Amino acid sequence: MKAWIVEGKFGIASLKLAEREAPRPRAGEVLVRVRAASINYRDLMVIDGVYNPTQPLPFIPVSDGAGEVVAVGEGVARVRVGDRVAGAFIQGWPGGRGAPEVMLGSTLGSPRDGVLAEYALFDEGGAVVLPKHLSFEEASTLPIAGVTAWRALFVDAAVRAGDTVLVQGTGGVAVFAIQLARAAGARVIVTSSSDEKLARAREIGAHDTINYKATPAWDERALELTGGVGADVVVDVAGSTLPRSLNALRPGGQVSLIGLLAGATAQVDVVRMLQKKARIQGIYVGSREDFDDLNRALVQHRIRPVVDRAYSFEEAPAAIEALRGAAHFGKLVIRGA
């Protein structure tokens, strides 16, 4: 089979198109013909050797993909040949709290081989049947971006109709958060440095937008927009912006911390946090159960993921570099070989 592999050393220059033997499913495994893969910032960090510098080489990168089941191992009953599925990012987390050692050791795209190949192996419990109204390209965006947004809003937080949700940015998780929060009846405020992206955010459901380059004190502007009350939930994808996210919260609100696009450290005013009774909740994607719940919501509200651009399989390095450039709105996708 054709596969993109990182070999020799980390870095995008070490991403090579190679021929590998197609895997065979063992007991409890599912073999999937990958029809589309979507890329996340984590994939870029893994390829660069930043996310998991102990990752053995060579390996197949990229965690999120969708396709059809072409073979199943002994004992598999949840899915069958011909089913359209995606792989849950954390293969070993079917539901509940999850065991950290199992969760960290069963993620696709590192340490397990990813989906940037003609075929990929999933655990039976890590294969999720897709909503019928979605294409493979759209469905490939769900495992990290969609599930993370779902958990940030409705599992580790409890967004309800009438709540205010502030979403940072217009990348994959952020766009899903806009769509899902709006569908739940929440008021959505979005921040970005691009007026063009903010206009697109309004088209998919944002009520209010803030250009943080024109308004660096975007947290104060968010307070103004909410009559001084603040947001019920802030979806923070930047990390280092945590102090402003906390300031933009209402008393008793929650920051769902999901990323580190602007840095991995932040100083927090503990007194201010105590006064606000604020909660900071780290989000590490979600379980297969969360994925199933997300899919039901997508079907109910007929939500379609936003794909900014789909690249051919041979253009995979260009797609990954485009992610680094951060000019996209929504998700970047790579078609299957």
Secondary structure by P-SEA (a helix, b strand, c coil): cbbbbbccccccccbbbbbbcbbbbcccbbbbccccccccaaaaaaaaccccccccccbbbbccbbbbbcccccccccccccbbbbbccccccccccccaaaaaacccccccccccccbbbbcccccccccccccaaaaaacccaaaaaaaaccccccccccbbbbbccccaaaaaaaaaaaaabbbbbbbcccaaaaaaaaaaccccccccccccaaaaaaaaaaccccccccccccccaaaaaaaaccccbbbbccccccccbbbbaaaaaaaacbbbbbbccccaaaaaaaaaaaaaabbbbbbcccccccaaaaaaaaaaacccccccccccc
